[in-house]
Amino acid sequence: MPLVQEVRADAAGAPVSAKLKALLKIAAAVQRSGQAVTEDDVAAARAQGATDLEIHDTVLIAAVFCMYNRYVDGLATALPADPAFYDDRAEKIVAFGYLGALAKAQL
């Protein structure tokens, strides 16, 4: 989890590949607005080896998570503040899959 925290704190300085940094820059632009993704952003990602499919998936995933976050925020959903909750959930998903993890979480 420390790597994720490093990326969240400073994506440009995090110890990840140049390709991932370029894709994260595109994802951050999508977070602001889909129209914030520039031709230069796409060219920079391609220059680092990103394929059109990877660029497409980056835009799609970022856009979907923006929608999910707005939906959750708009419903004033209460979420656990303790990161350990999410670590536990992730372990259950890995072990049992999404549906199995849901069933185990309800126990």
C-alpha positions in Angstrom: 0.0 0.0 0.0 2.9 2.5 0.5 3.4 2.7 -3.3 -0.3 3.7 -3.8 0.1 6.4 -1.1 3.3 7.7 -2.8 1.5 7.9 -6.2 -1.5 9.7 -4.6 0.9 12.2 -2.9 3.1 12.9 -6.0 2.4 10.9 -9.1 5.1 12.6 -11.0 7.7 11.8 -8.4 6.5 8.3 -7.5 8.7 5.3 -8.3 6.6 4.0 -11.2 7.4 3.7 -14.9 7.4 6.8 -17.2 4.5 5.2 -19.1 2.4 4.9 -16.0 3.2 8.5 -15.0 2.0 9.6 -18.5 -1.2 7.6 -18.1 -1.8 9.0 -14.6 -1.4 12.5 -16.0 -4.2 11.6 -18.5 -6.3 10.2 -15.7 -5.8 13.4 -13.7 -6.9 15.5 -16.7 -10.1 13.3 -17.0 -10.8 14.0 -13.3 -10.9 17.7 -14.1 -12.8 17.3 -17.4 -12.8 14.9 -20.3 -11.9 17.9 -22.5 -8.8 18.6 -20.3 -7.0 15.7 -22.0 -4.8 17.3 -24.6 -3.1 16.0 -27.7 0.2 16.6 -25.9 -0.9 14.4 -23.1 -1.7 11.6 -25.5 1.5 12.1 -27.5 3.5 12.0 -24.3 1.9 8.7 -23.3 2.5 7.2 -26.7 6.1 8.4 -26.5 6.5 6.4 -23.3 5.1 3.2 -25.0 1.4 3.5 -24.2 -0.9 1.9 -26.7 -4.1 3.4 -28.0 -5.9 0.7 -26.0 -4.1 1.6 -22.8 -4.9 5.3 -23.3 -8.5 4.4 -24.0 -8.7 2.3 -20.9 -7.1 5.0 -18.8 -9.7 7.5 -19.9 -12.6 5.1 -19.5 -11.5 3.9 -16.0 -10.9 7.5 -14.8 -14.2 8.7 -16.2 -16.1 5.8 -14.6 -14.5 6.3 -11.2 -15.3 10.0 -11.4 -18.9 9.1 -12.0 -18.9 6.6 -9.1 -17.4 9.2 -6.8 -20.0 11.8 -7.7 -22.8 9.3 -7.3 -21.6 8.3 -3.8 -20.9 11.9 -2.8 -24.3 13.0 -4.2 -26.1 10.4 -2.0 -24.0 11.5 1.0 -22.9 7.9 1.5 -21.0 7.3 4.7 -17.7 5.4 4.1 -15.3 3.9 6.6 -12.4 6.3 7.3 -10.1 3.5 8.5 -7.8 2.3 5.7 -7.7 -1.1 7.4 -11.3 -1.6 6.4 -10.3 -1.5 2.7 -7.3 -3.7 3.2 -9.5 -6.3 4.8 -12.1 -6.0 1.9 -9.3 -6.3 -0.7 -8.0 -9.5 0.9 -11.6 -11.0 0.9 -12.0 -10.1 -2.8 -8.7 -11.7 -3.7 -9.6 -14.8 -1.7 -13.3 -15.2 -2.6 -14.0 -13.0 -5.6 -16.5 -10.0 -5.5 -19.6 -12.0 -4.7 -17.9 -14.3 -2.2 -16.3 -11.3 -0.5 -19.7 -9.7 -0.2 -21.1 -12.8 1.4 -18.2 -13.1 3.8 -18.4 -9.4 4.7 -22.0 -9.9 5.8 -21.1 -12.6 8.3 
